[in-house]
């Protein structure tokens, strides 16, 4: 299934299923790891360090896994964003 949407004036076409990467920001790595284990569950994923803020207060990690449709992609975004250990999801 292909989905086309416009972001910042540019067309984005997604063919599902596809690999999707979320940038997850938190105060500590352990918080991100806990949230991912609780939300992603049995699904195969990769979680790799990305960057830390200049002050070192926040860290980010890239979380990548296969999503099967737009609803699923949005569900994981919203669920990660709502987790108490997570400060932001991009």
C-alpha positions as CSV (number, residue, x, y, z in Angstrom):
1,X,0.0,0.0,0.0
2,X,1.4,3.4,-0.9
3,X,0.6,6.6,1.0
4,X,1.5,10.1,-0.3
5,X,1.4,13.1,2.0
6,X,2.8,16.6,1.8
7,X,5.4,17.8,4.3
8,X,6.8,21.4,4.1
9,X,5.7,21.6,0.5
10,X,7.3,18.4,-0.5
11,X,5.6,15.1,-1.4
12,X,6.5,12.1,0.7
13,X,5.5,8.7,-0.6
14,X,5.6,5.7,1.7
15,X,5.2,2.2,0.5
16,X,4.1,0.0,3.4
17,X,5.4,-2.1,4.9
18,X,8.5,0.0,5.4
19,X,11.3,0.6,7.8
20,X,10.7,3.7,9.9
21,X,13.1,5.6,12.2
22,X,12.0,7.6,15.2
23,X,14.5,9.9,17.0
24,X,13.7,9.5,20.7
25,X,14.9,12.1,23.2
26,X,15.1,11.5,27.0
27,X,17.1,12.5,30.0
28,X,19.0,9.1,30.1
29,X,19.6,6.1,27.9
30,X,18.0,3.7,30.3
31,X,14.7,5.6,30.1
32,X,14.7,5.2,26.3
33,X,15.5,1.5,26.6
34,X,12.7,0.9,29.1
35,X,10.2,2.8,27.0
36,X,11.1,0.9,23.8
37,X,11.0,-2.5,25.5
38,X,7.5,-1.7,27.0
39,X,6.1,-0.3,23.7
40,X,7.7,-2.2,20.9
41,X,7.6,-5.5,22.7
42,X,8.4,-8.6,20.6
43,X,9.1,-6.7,17.3
44,X,12.6,-6.7,15.9
45,X,14.2,-3.3,16.2
46,X,17.5,-1.4,16.3
47,X,18.2,1.2,18.9
48,X,21.4,3.2,18.4
49,X,22.8,6.3,20.2
50,X,22.4,9.5,18.2
51,X,23.5,12.7,20.0
52,X,23.5,14.4,23.4
53,X,22.6,18.0,24.0
54,X,25.4,20.5,24.4
55,X,24.7,20.7,28.1
56,X,24.5,16.9,28.3
57,X,21.0,17.1,29.9
58,X,19.3,15.2,27.1
59,X,20.3,12.3,24.9
60,X,18.7,11.0,21.7
61,X,18.6,7.6,20.1
62,X,17.5,6.3,16.8
63,X,14.8,3.6,17.0
64,X,14.1,1.8,13.7
65,X,11.7,-1.0,12.9
66,X,9.2,-2.2,10.3
67,X,5.8,-0.6,10.3
68,X,3.0,-2.1,8.3
69,X,0.7,0.9,7.7
70,X,0.1,4.6,8.5
71,X,-2.0,3.8,11.6
72,X,0.7,1.7,13.1
73,X,3.4,4.3,12.3
74,X,1.3,7.0,14.0
75,X,0.4,4.7,17.0
76,X,4.1,4.1,17.8
77,X,4.9,7.8,17.5
78,X,2.0,8.8,19.8
79,X,2.7,6.0,22.3
80,X,6.4,6.7,22.6
81,X,5.7,10.4,22.9
82,X,3.3,9.8,25.8
83,X,5.7,7.5,27.8
84,X,6.8,9.2,31.1
85,X,10.6,8.6,30.4
86,X,10.4,10.2,26.9
87,X,10.7,13.9,26.4
88,X,10.3,14.1,22.6
89,X,9.9,12.0,19.5
90,X,10.8,13.1,16.0
